[in-house]
Amino acid sequence: MINVSELANKAVKTLSEITNKILLGDAFKIIEQLPDKFIDLLIVDPPYNLSKTYSSKKFNKMSDNKYYL
């Protein structure tokens, strides 16, 4: 797994850096670092770990460290 912060502000130099890897982080921050024509299809999830109330059930946002464990 590669945390997006590791790729911040640097272009990916070789495809092996990211091929068959999970990129953890904000897709909008990393997508510009990817090589042109690298992605044929991109599936992203909506943001999770938000404070929300569904019906009578309340969910509270957790710290990143606790959430990713």
N, C-alpha and C positions, 0 to 999 in steps of 0.2 A: 504494500500500500504506500502511496506517495501522498504526503500532505501538500496541498496546494501552496502553502507558504514556502515550501522548499523550491518551488518553481517560479515564485513571484519575481517579476522584473527581469527574467532571463528567458530567452527563447530556447525551446527544446532543440538540442543540437543533433541528436540521433533518435531515430524512432525506437530503438531498443530501450531508451530511457522511460518510455511510457507504454510500449506495446505490451498487451496482456497484464496491465497493472490497473489497480483501482486508484482513481484520483479522488482524494478526500478534500472537499472544500466547495467553494462557490464556483459553479460552472462559468459564470460570467467573468470571473477573474482569471480563469485558466484558458478559456477558449481562444483568446487572442495569442496565447503563447504556443499554440499547436501549429504544426506545419500546414501550409495550404493544401487543400484536397485530402487531408488526412481522415476526415470523418465522412462516412457515407450516411450514417444514421446516428442521431444522438437522442437518447432517452434520459430525461432527468426527472427527478422526483420533486414535488413541491417542498417547501421548507417544513421541516418537522421540528420538534422540540420547542414549541411555542406555548405560551400560556393561553389556554382556551377553555371554554365551557361548552360542553355538548349535552343538551337536555339538562339533567341535574348533576352530571359528572364533570368535575373540574380537574384539569390537567395543568400542572405548573412546570414552567421551564426549569431545566436542570443545568448545572455547569457543564461545559463541554467535556471535561475529564470524566464526569460521572455518566454523561449521556453516551459517550463512545465506548464505554466498557462493556 
